[in-house]
Amino acid sequence: MERRTLLRAAVLGGSSAAFGGTLWRGAAYAAPAQPGTGPYGALGAADANGVRLPSGFTSRVIARSGQTVTGTSYTWHNAPDGGACYTDGTGWIYVSNSEINPSGGASAVKFSSAGAITGAYRILSGTRQNCAGGRTPWNTWLSCEEVSLGYVYETDPWGVNAAVRRDAMGRFKHEAAAADPVRKAVYLTEDETNGCFYRFVPTSWGNLSAGTLQVLVAGTATSGSFTWANVPDPDGSPTTTRTQVSGSKKFNGGEGCYYADDTVWFTTKGDNRVWQLNLTANTYELAYDDSLVTSGTAPLTGVDNITGTASGDLFVAEDGGNMEICVITPNDVIAPFLRIDGQSGSEITGPAFSPDGTRLYFSSQRGTSGSSSGGITYEVRGPFRS
């Protein structure tokens, strides 16, 4: 995934783009084939599941909150949120958090090589408001509590080993996590209006029981250089982690986080931005900012979970907005990839691709009912760019 320069988020149907605190105009980005479409084309009419997709793609519902998962005796959790996929022999596993408090936790669904559901089970219990998280290179799932003084729990997607609370990763209002095998660090977002961006450097890579929690230090601008500083007291009590280090940069509601090729992207819902850190140069900049869109309608609103593909595409889920997952291409075109109709009281969560990149999993956290008990988890299958 080659994004060594700032993404220019093209405004579909217009000529402007949100770019590094200014408005960029010109034709250097790859414009979509027609207004309102991206690399996959225009969205079609809603299918039987209420999902609008480009031509060639299909959807199916794999689980509903409060109902047994098809072909199993396991009852799917409420308020499905962050998720990830794991290779399981010739098949795969999709894990999903439950953002309810109390209880919370996480569950998993197993698939055969043909995509048939072969099992479902609980992998984490007794936690609070598990929102996002992230997968590790050693195939565990980091499930994060989005509560004051929340913890990170390391879980086993196969449900064999007991989940372990990772106190050394700090106590704060956790959102997402993204592992960087090059620098042997895990990046962490914080869902506070004056939250910080962190990294955890374990004493031994692959073992999160001990290490150093650090916070990003930078100026107040939307681009520049950054450094890391140790957080003196990761326990966050009596002084919160976000207020312990002078000069720590504040972000308005940290959400999703994704790492690839010496770059980490994360979203902030309070100001509807996607940030990009160049980890080689130690610089940061805006990859998307809807407040700078002055022509047409902002194509992406309510930024939340984020993931990517081998082709270099980023997929960003909306919390509210038009209930879309939008794609940002390496050529900096941004457009809806899918939209869910009739669920304006919900949000899209947990986007993750199957190991072969042909299936996208995600959830509508509250479904048509607008309640945590109405969650729906989907699979979309089709010709994703490889």
Phi, psi and chi 1 to 4 in degrees:
 res  aa     phi    psi   chi1   chi2   chi3   chi4
   1 MET       -  108.8 -179.5  174.8  -64.8      -
   2 GLU  -102.7   99.5  -67.4  -63.7  -34.9      -
   3 ARG  -132.9   78.3  -85.2 -169.9  179.4   82.0
   4 ARG   -88.5  -11.6  -65.4  -64.6 -179.0 -100.1
   5 THR  -122.9  169.6   58.8      -      -      -
   6 LEU   -63.9  135.4 -179.6   65.3      -      -
   7 LEU   -65.8  134.3  -68.9  165.8      -      -
   8 ARG  -103.0  102.1  -60.4  177.1 -178.3   91.9
   9 ALA   -76.0   99.1      -      -      -      -
  10 ALA   -65.3  133.5      -      -      -      -
  11 VAL   -86.8  112.3  179.9      -      -      -
  12 LEU   -66.2  133.4  -59.7  177.7      -      -
  13 GLY    83.2    0.0      -      -      -      -
  14 GLY  -129.9 -167.4      -      -      -      -
  15 SER  -125.9   10.8   60.1      -      -      -
  16 SER  -110.6  163.2  -60.0      -      -      -
  17 ALA  -146.5  148.7      -      -      -      -
  18 ALA   -78.3  119.1      -      -      -      -
  19 PHE  -147.6  103.9  176.1   45.2      -      -
  20 GLY    54.0   37.8      -      -      -      -
  21 GLY    84.4   -1.9      -      -      -      -
  22 THR  -129.4  173.3   62.5      -      -      -
  23 LEU   -98.4  121.8  -79.7  176.8      -      -
  24 TRP   -95.9  133.7 -179.3   88.1      -      -
  25 ARG  -129.3  144.0  -69.0  179.5  172.7   83.0
  26 GLY   147.4 -166.3      -      -      -      -
  27 ALA  -124.9   26.3      -      -      -      -
  28 ALA   -77.2  -18.2      -      -      -      -
  29 TYR   -89.0  159.9   63.7   84.3      -      -
  30 ALA   -82.3  104.0      -      -      -      -
  31 ALA   -68.5  147.1      -      -      -      -
  32 PRO   -65.9  161.5   23.3  -32.8      -      -
  33 ALA   -62.1  -32.4      -      -      -      -
  34 GLN  -151.1  156.0   55.6 -179.7  -64.9      -
  35 PRO   -55.4  134.1  -27.2   36.4      -      -
  36 GLY    86.5    4.8      -      -      -      -
  37 THR  -124.7  155.5   65.4      -      -      -
  38 GLY  -118.3 -151.3      -      -      -      -
  39 PRO   -65.9  -18.4   23.9  -34.5      -      -
  40 TYR  -101.0   -1.2  -66.0  101.9      -      -
  41 GLY    90.4 -177.2      -      -      -      -
  42 ALA   -71.7  154.1      -      -      -      -
  43 LEU   -75.5  140.0  -58.3 -176.2      -      -
  44 GLY   -86.8 -172.5      -      -      -      -
  45 ALA   -68.3  157.2      -      -      -      -
  46 ALA   -61.1  136.6      -      -      -      -
  47 ASP   -83.3 -169.4   63.6   12.7      -      -
  48 ALA   -64.1  -19.6      -      -      -      -
  49 ASN   -96.2    5.0  -61.1  -43.0      -      -
  50 GLY    78.8   16.3      -      -      -      -
  51 VAL  -105.1  127.8 -176.5      -      -      -
  52 ARG   -96.1  125.0  -62.1 -177.3   59.4 -173.1
  53 LEU  -132.5  159.0  -67.2  162.4      -      -
  54 PRO   -68.3  165.0  -14.8   28.9      -      -
  55 SER   -59.4  138.0  176.3      -      -      -
  56 GLY    95.4   -8.6      -      -      -      -
  57 PHE  -108.1  147.6  -69.7   84.2      -      -
  58 THR  -132.6  157.2   58.9      -      -      -
  59 SER  -123.9  156.7   77.0      -      -      -
  60 ARG  -145.5  153.0   69.0  165.9  168.4  160.6
  61 VAL   -90.4  126.5  172.7      -      -      -
  62 ILE  -103.4  -19.1   65.3  165.8      -      -
  63 ALA  -161.9  150.2      -      -      -      -
  64 ARG  -131.5  138.7  -67.0  179.7 -176.9  -88.9
  65 SER   -56.7  134.9  -64.7      -      -      -
  66 GLY    80.2    0.3      -      -      -      -
  67 GLN  -121.0  154.8  -60.9 -178.3   24.0      -
  68 THR   -71.6  140.6   55.3      -      -      -
  69 VAL   -68.3  135.4  177.6      -      -      -
  70 THR   -47.4  127.4  -57.6      -      -      -
  71 GLY    80.3    5.3      -      -      -      -
  72 THR  -131.9  175.4   76.7      -      -      -
  73 SER  -106.5    9.5   60.6      -      -      -
  74 TYR   -89.6  130.7 -178.1   73.5      -      -
  75 THR   -87.8  123.5  -59.0      -      -      -
  76 TRP   -69.6  146.7 -163.8 -123.1      -      -
  77 HIS   -75.7  163.9   54.6 -102.1      -      -
  78 ASN   -78.9  158.4  -72.1  -11.9      -      -
  79 ALA    45.9   59.7      -      -      -      -
  80 PRO   -61.6  136.7   22.2  -32.0      -      -
  81 ASP  -130.9 -129.0 -153.4  -74.5      -      -
  82 GLY   -55.2  148.4      -      -      -      -
  83 GLY  -152.1  171.8      -      -      -      -
  84 ALA  -159.5  161.2      -      -      -      -
  85 CYS  -114.5  151.5  -77.0      -      -      -
  86 TYR  -138.7  140.8  -61.0   80.5      -      -
  87 THR   -69.6  135.1  -60.5      -      -      -
  88 ASP  -135.0   87.4  178.1   46.9      -      -
  89 GLY    63.8 -123.0      -      -      -      -
  90 THR   -91.3   -3.0   58.2      -      -      -
  91 GLY  -110.8 -152.3      -      -      -      -
  92 TRP  -159.0  171.0   60.4   90.3      -      -
  93 ILE  -127.8  138.5  -64.7  169.7      -      -
  94 TYR  -114.0  124.3  176.1   66.8      -      -
  95 VAL  -103.3  150.6  -59.3      -      -      -
  96 SER  -145.7  133.4  170.2      -      -      -
  97 ASN   -78.1  164.6  -80.1  -16.7      -      -
  98 SER  -123.1  112.7  175.2      -      -      -
  99 GLU   -91.8   65.2 -165.9 -173.2   10.0      -
 100 ILE  -125.7  155.2   57.2  173.5      -      -
 101 ASN  -142.6  117.2 -172.1    8.2      -      -
 102 PRO   -78.6 -172.2   31.2  -36.7      -      -
 103 SER    85.0  -99.0  -64.4      -      -      -
 104 GLY    74.3 -134.9      -      -      -      -
 105 GLY    89.0 -158.7      -      -      -      -
 106 ALA  -155.9  154.6      -      -      -      -
 107 SER  -131.7  172.3  -57.4      -      -      -
 108 ALA  -141.6  150.2      -      -      -      -
 109 VAL  -123.7  133.7 -179.2      -      -      -
 110 LYS  -103.3  144.5  -67.9 -173.8   74.8  169.6
 111 PHE  -127.1  146.8  -61.2   87.2      -      -
 112 SER   -79.4  177.3   71.2      -      -      -
 113 SER   -63.4  -22.4   58.7      -      -      -
 114 ALA   -91.1   -1.8      -      -      -      -
 115 GLY    91.5    5.8      -      -      -      -
 116 ALA   -76.1  141.6      -      -      -      -
 117 ILE   -74.6  126.0  -65.3  172.2      -      -
 118 THR  -115.6   -6.6   60.8      -      -      -
 119 GLY   179.0  162.2      -      -      -      -
 120 ALA  -154.5  146.4      -      -      -      -
 121 TYR  -167.4  166.2   45.2   90.1      -      -
 122 ARG   -88.0  138.0  173.2   69.9   60.3  157.7
 123 ILE  -118.8   -9.9   62.6  171.6      -      -
 124 LEU  -153.7  132.8  177.3   63.8      -      -
 125 SER  -137.1  161.5  -60.4      -      -      -
 126 GLY    74.8   21.0      -      -      -      -
 127 THR  -112.4 -177.0   55.4      -      -      -
 128 ARG  -124.8  127.5  -56.2  172.4  -63.4  160.2
 129 GLN    45.9   60.9 -156.7  160.0  -37.1      -
 130 ASN   -76.4  108.4  -63.9   77.6      -      -
 131 CYS   -93.4  -89.7 -166.0      -      -      -
 132 ALA  -105.1 -153.4      -      -      -      -
 133 GLY   163.3 -146.8      -      -      -      -
 134 GLY  -178.3  156.1      -      -      -      -
 135 ARG   -91.9  153.6   60.7  168.9  -65.2  166.0
 136 THR  -105.3  160.4   67.8      -      -      -
 137 PRO   -63.9  -19.2  -23.5   34.3      -      -
 138 TRP   -97.7   20.1   48.6   93.1      -      -
 139 ASN    66.1   43.7  -70.5  -35.6      -      -
 140 THR  -116.3  167.5   58.8      -      -      -
 141 TRP  -113.8  124.5  169.0 -115.9      -      -
 142 LEU   -92.3  111.0  -58.5  179.6      -      -
 143 SER  -103.1  122.9 -175.6      -      -      -
 144 CYS  -108.2  135.2  -62.0      -      -      -
 145 GLU   -87.6  122.9  -71.0 -175.7  -45.2      -
 146 GLU   -93.4   64.9 -171.8 -162.4   -0.4      -
 147 VAL  -140.2  159.4  -65.7      -      -      -
 148 SER   -57.3  131.9  178.2      -      -      -
 149 LEU    58.6   36.3  -62.3  179.6      -      -
 150 GLY   -74.7  162.3      -      -      -      -
 151 TYR  -111.7  167.7  -70.1  101.8      -      -
 152 VAL  -105.5  132.9  174.7      -      -      -
 153 TYR  -114.2  130.8  -70.3   81.5      -      -
 154 GLU   -94.3  122.5 -172.8  171.0   14.4      -
 155 THR  -121.8  161.3   68.5      -      -      -
 156 ASP  -101.5  113.4  176.4   12.7      -      -
 157 PRO   -59.3  -21.7  -25.1   35.6      -      -
 158 TRP   -86.1   -9.7  -73.3  -96.7      -      -
 159 GLY    71.5   18.4      -      -      -      -
 160 VAL   -89.2  -49.6  175.2      -      -      -
 161 ASN   -91.4  143.6  -60.6  -49.2      -      -
 162 ALA   -67.0  144.8      -      -      -      -
 163 ALA   -65.2  148.8      -      -      -      -
 164 VAL  -125.9  129.9  179.3      -      -      -
 165 ARG   -76.5  129.2 -163.9  177.4   77.6 -171.3
 166 ARG  -105.9   82.8  -64.7  -55.4 -170.5 -170.5
 167 ASP   -60.2  -34.5  -64.8   15.4      -      -
 168 ALA   -64.6  -17.5      -      -      -      -
 169 MET   -81.9    4.3  -61.3 -175.2   78.9      -
 170 GLY    95.0  155.1      -      -      -      -
 171 ARG  -114.7  109.8  -62.6 -168.8   67.0 -174.2
 172 PHE  -162.0 -174.9   51.6   87.7      -      -
 173 LYS   -79.9   83.0 -158.9  172.0 -176.3 -179.2
 174 HIS   -69.0  148.5  -76.2  -82.8      -      -
 175 GLU  -123.8  -86.1  -95.8  -72.2  -18.5      -
 176 ALA  -116.5  166.0      -      -      -      -
 177 ALA  -139.5  145.2      -      -      -      -
 178 ALA  -142.6  125.5      -      -      -      -
 179 ALA   -89.6  139.7      -      -      -      -
 180 ASP  -118.9  100.2  174.9   -4.1      -      -
 181 PRO   -71.5  -16.1   27.2  -34.7      -      -
 182 VAL   -75.2  -50.2  176.1      -      -      -
 183 ARG   -92.8   -1.9  -70.7  152.4 -161.0   84.2
 184 LYS    54.3   56.4  -61.7 -179.4  178.6  179.9
 185 ALA  -140.9  159.3      -      -      -      -
 186 VAL  -121.2  122.8  178.6      -      -      -
 187 TYR   -87.8  144.2  -55.7  101.1      -      -
 188 LEU  -136.2  134.8  -58.1  160.4      -      -
 189 THR  -101.6  158.9   56.4      -      -      -
 190 GLU  -129.7  123.9 -179.9  177.8   27.1      -
 191 ASP   -89.9   73.0 -169.1    0.3      -      -
 192 GLU  -133.0  152.3  -60.8  -83.4    5.6      -
 193 THR   -63.9  -24.2   56.6      -      -      -
 194 ASN  -121.7   41.6   62.1  -22.1      -      -
 195 GLY   -75.0  170.9      -      -      -      -
 196 CYS  -117.7  173.3  -69.7      -      -      -
 197 PHE  -115.8  128.2 -172.7   78.9      -      -
 198 TYR  -119.8  163.9  -56.5   86.8      -      -
 199 ARG  -136.9  145.7   74.6  172.3 -177.4 -178.4
 200 PHE  -111.9  124.8  177.2   69.6      -      -
 201 VAL  -109.7  101.8 -176.5      -      -      -
 202 PRO   -68.2  150.3   21.6  -29.5      -      -
 203 THR   -59.8  -37.7  -57.4      -      -      -
 204 SER  -132.2  120.9  175.8      -      -      -
 205 TRP   -60.7  128.8 -173.9 -125.2      -      -
 206 GLY   100.2   -6.5      -      -      -      -
 207 ASN  -130.9  110.1 -176.9  -14.0      -      -
 208 LEU   -95.7   16.6  -57.6  177.4      -      -
 209 SER   -76.6  -21.0   62.1      -      -      -
 210 ALA  -149.5  151.6      -      -      -      -
 211 GLY   161.7 -164.1      -      -      -      -
 212 THR  -120.8  127.7  -56.6      -      -      -
 213 LEU   -91.9  129.4 -177.6   67.7      -      -
 214 GLN  -126.3  158.6  -61.4  179.5  -40.2      -
 215 VAL  -123.9  146.2   64.6      -      -      -
 216 LEU   -75.2  130.5 -174.1  143.8      -      -
 217 VAL  -115.3  126.7  174.5      -      -      -
 218 ALA  -163.7  175.3      -      -      -      -
 219 GLY   -78.0 -169.8      -      -      -      -
 220 THR   -92.4   -4.8   59.2      -      -      -
 221 ALA   -71.7  169.8      -      -      -      -
 222 THR   -88.9    2.5   54.1      -      -      -
 223 SER  -155.1  156.9   64.5      -      -      -
 224 GLY   153.0 -161.9      -      -      -      -
 225 SER  -101.2  161.4   60.4      -      -      -
 226 PHE  -142.1  160.9   67.5   85.1      -      -
 227 THR  -132.1  174.9   58.0      -      -      -
 228 TRP  -115.4  141.4  -61.1  100.4      -      -
 229 ALA  -130.7  142.4      -      -      -      -
 230 ASN   -66.7  139.5  -67.2  -11.3      -      -
 231 VAL   -85.5  118.5  175.8      -      -      -
 232 PRO   -60.2  -39.8  -25.1   35.5      -      -
 233 ASP  -131.8   88.1 -179.8   15.5      -      -
 234 PRO   -60.5  -16.9  -24.2   35.4      -      -
 235 ASP   -65.8  -22.9 -176.9   65.2      -      -
 236 GLY    70.7   17.7      -      -      -      -
 237 SER  -143.2  129.6  179.8      -      -      -
 238 PRO   -83.7  -10.3   31.8  -35.6      -      -
 239 THR  -102.3  126.6  -55.2      -      -      -
 240 THR   -63.0  149.9   60.3      -      -      -
 241 THR   -59.8  -33.7   55.5      -      -      -
 242 ARG   -74.2  -10.3   65.4 -175.0 -178.2  -84.3
 243 THR  -114.1    8.5   58.4      -      -      -
 244 GLN   -86.5  -25.5  -69.0 -178.5   26.8      -
 245 VAL  -114.4  119.1  176.0      -      -      -
 246 SER   -63.8  132.8  176.7      -      -      -
 247 GLY    89.1   -1.5      -      -      -      -
 248 SER   -63.3  132.9   57.8      -      -      -
 249 LYS   -76.5  136.8 -173.9  167.9  178.2   60.8
 250 LYS   -97.7  138.7  -53.3  -54.2  178.0 -173.4
 251 PHE  -127.0  140.9  -64.2   95.9      -      -
 252 ASN   -88.7   85.5 -169.5   -9.6      -      -
 253 GLY    80.8   68.7      -      -      -      -
 254 GLY   -62.4  138.4      -      -      -      -
 255 GLU  -128.5 -115.4  -70.6  -74.0  -23.4      -
 256 GLY   -68.5  158.6      -      -      -      -
 257 CYS  -148.5  135.8 -169.8      -      -      -
 258 TYR  -145.6  136.5  174.3   71.3      -      -
 259 TYR  -117.8  140.2  166.7   87.2      -      -
 260 ALA  -164.2  137.0      -      -      -      -
 261 ASP    48.3   58.7  -69.0  -12.8      -      -
 262 ASP    65.0   19.7  -64.4  -32.6      -      -
 263 THR  -134.6  142.0  -54.7      -      -      -
 264 VAL  -126.6  133.2   60.5      -      -      -
 265 TRP  -111.7  142.2  -66.6  -92.7      -      -
 266 PHE  -146.6  157.6   64.4   97.1      -      -
 267 THR  -111.0  151.0   62.5      -      -      -
 268 THR  -128.4  115.9   49.9      -      -      -
 269 LYS   -76.4  -26.1   66.6 -178.5 -179.1 -176.7
 270 GLY   -65.2  -29.1      -      -      -      -
 271 ASP  -124.1    9.7   46.5   19.0      -      -
 272 ASN    55.0   57.2 -151.6   50.1      -      -
 273 ARG  -125.7  152.3  -71.9  170.5  165.9  173.7
 274 VAL  -115.3  124.8 -179.2      -      -      -
 275 TRP  -104.0  153.2  -61.9   82.8      -      -
 276 GLN  -133.4  125.0  173.8 -178.8  -31.2      -
 277 LEU  -108.4  124.9  -56.8 -174.0      -      -
 278 ASN   -89.3  105.5 -178.3  -35.5      -      -
 279 LEU   -78.0  -18.0  -60.5  170.3      -      -
 280 THR   -75.7  -43.6  -57.8      -      -      -
 281 ALA   -92.2   -8.8      -      -      -      -
 282 ASN    56.7   49.8  -75.2  -27.9      -      -
 283 THR  -126.9  156.9   58.2      -      -      -
 284 TYR  -131.6  155.3   68.1   96.2      -      -
 285 GLU  -162.9  170.3   54.7 -167.3  -13.8      -
 286 LEU   -83.5  132.6  -76.6  175.0      -      -
 287 ALA   -95.5  -25.1      -      -      -      -
 288 TYR  -159.9  139.4  174.2   76.2      -      -
 289 ASP  -150.5  106.8 -176.8   -1.8      -      -
 290 ASP   -70.8  -17.8   77.9  -19.9      -      -
 291 SER   -69.5  -17.3   70.1      -      -      -
 292 LEU   -92.7   -1.3  -60.6  176.9      -      -
 293 VAL   -79.4  117.6  174.5      -      -      -
 294 THR  -115.4   -6.7   60.2      -      -      -
 295 SER  -124.4  120.0  175.6      -      -      -
 296 GLY    79.8 -163.7      -      -      -      -
 297 THR  -102.8  137.3  -57.8      -      -      -
 298 ALA   -56.9  127.7      -      -      -      -
 299 PRO   -76.6  -13.5   27.6  -34.5      -      -
 300 LEU  -138.0  119.6  173.2   60.7      -      -
 301 THR  -132.4  152.0   57.6      -      -      -
 302 GLY    67.6   44.5      -      -      -      -
 303 VAL   -56.6  141.4  -61.3      -      -      -
 304 ASP  -146.6 -120.5 -156.5  -62.7      -      -
 305 ASN   -61.4  148.7  -67.6  163.7      -      -
 306 ILE  -139.8  141.0 -175.3  170.7      -      -
 307 THR  -145.3  179.4 -169.0      -      -      -
 308 GLY  -146.9  174.6      -      -      -      -
 309 THR  -128.3  170.0   67.7      -      -      -
 310 ALA   -64.9  -22.8      -      -      -      -
 311 SER   -73.4  -12.9   69.0      -      -      -
 312 GLY    98.9   -2.6      -      -      -      -
 313 ASP   -73.5  140.4  -68.3  -26.6      -      -
 314 LEU  -102.2  139.6  -63.0  175.4      -      -
 315 PHE  -118.2  121.0  -75.2   75.5      -      -
 316 VAL  -117.1  123.8 -174.8      -      -      -
 317 ALA   -88.2  146.2      -      -      -      -
 318 GLU   -98.6  135.7  -68.8 -173.2  -23.7      -
 319 ASP   -93.1   97.1 -179.9  -10.1      -      -
 320 GLY    84.3 -123.1      -      -      -      -
 321 GLY    54.3 -133.4      -      -      -      -
 322 ASN   -96.6   14.3  -65.2  -36.5      -      -
 323 MET    55.7   56.1  -78.9  -66.9  -72.5      -
 324 GLU  -120.5  156.4  -65.9  175.1  -17.6      -
 325 ILE  -106.5  121.5  -66.5  179.1      -      -
 326 CYS  -103.3  151.3  -70.9      -      -      -
 327 VAL  -110.2  137.2   59.2      -      -      -
 328 ILE  -116.5  119.6  -57.4  175.6      -      -
 329 THR   -89.4  164.5   74.8      -      -      -
 330 PRO   -60.7  -21.4  -25.2   35.6      -      -
 331 ASN   -89.5    8.7  -69.7  -30.2      -      -
 332 ASP    72.0   25.8  -54.8  -28.8      -      -
 333 VAL   -87.7  136.1  172.2      -      -      -
 334 ILE  -123.4  133.4 -178.8  167.4      -      -
 335 ALA  -160.3  158.2      -      -      -      -
 336 PRO   -65.7  135.6  -17.6   30.2      -      -
 337 PHE   -95.7  -37.3  168.4   72.2      -      -
 338 LEU  -149.9  161.2   66.0   78.6      -      -
 339 ARG  -143.9  142.1 -179.5 -176.4  -56.6  154.8
 340 ILE  -105.9  124.7  -58.6  177.0      -      -
 341 ASP   -88.1  151.0  -74.7  -10.4      -      -
 342 GLY    72.9   20.3      -      -      -      -
 343 GLN  -135.0   46.9  -61.2 -173.9   28.8      -
 344 SER   -66.0  -17.5   59.7      -      -      -
 345 GLY   -90.5   15.1      -      -      -      -
 346 SER  -119.9 -168.1 -173.6      -      -      -
 347 GLU  -149.8  154.6   62.0 -175.4  -85.4      -
 348 ILE   -93.2  134.3  -65.4 -178.7      -      -
 349 THR  -137.0  162.6   58.8      -      -      -
 350 GLY    64.8   32.6      -      -      -      -
 351 PRO   -64.3  132.0   26.2  -34.9      -      -
 352 ALA  -157.6  141.8      -      -      -      -
 353 PHE   -97.1  144.6  -76.6   88.9      -      -
 354 SER   -60.9  157.9   60.0      -      -      -
 355 PRO   -56.0  -30.5  -28.2   36.3      -      -
 356 ASP   -87.8   -0.3   65.9    1.1      -      -
 357 GLY    75.6   11.3      -      -      -      -
 358 THR   -98.5   -8.5   64.2      -      -      -
 359 ARG  -134.0  136.9  -56.7  171.5 -166.4 -117.4
 360 LEU  -113.6  126.3  172.0   64.3      -      -
 361 TYR  -106.4  144.9  -64.5   92.5      -      -
 362 PHE  -167.0  171.1   65.0   94.4      -      -
 363 SER  -130.6  153.7  -64.2      -      -      -
 364 SER  -100.1  111.5  169.9      -      -      -
 365 GLN   -61.8  -34.9 -170.7  179.4   84.5      -
 366 ARG  -122.6    2.1  -63.2  177.9  -69.3  -81.7
 367 GLY    55.3 -150.2      -      -      -      -
 368 THR   -76.3  -21.8   57.0      -      -      -
 369 SER   -81.6  -21.0   69.9      -      -      -
 370 GLY    75.0   11.6      -      -      -      -
 371 SER  -115.6  153.3  166.0      -      -      -
 372 SER   -62.6  -20.0   62.1      -      -      -
 373 SER   -83.7   -0.4   60.3      -      -      -
 374 GLY  -105.4   16.0      -      -      -      -
 375 GLY   -61.1  146.4      -      -      -      -
 376 ILE  -133.5  131.5  -51.8  170.1      -      -
 377 THR  -111.1  130.9  -59.5      -      -      -
 378 TYR  -117.7  161.5  -60.1   88.2      -      -
 379 GLU  -127.3  133.9  173.5 -165.6   87.2      -
 380 VAL  -116.8  131.9  165.5      -      -      -
 381 ARG  -123.2  140.2 -172.1  179.2 -176.5 -174.2
 382 GLY   169.0 -170.5      -      -      -      -
 383 PRO   -83.0   69.3   31.0  -35.4      -      -
 384 PHE   -65.3  147.9  -71.4  100.3      -      -
 385 ARG   -69.1  134.0  -54.3 -160.7  -54.0  170.5
 386 SER  -105.9      -   59.6      -      -      -
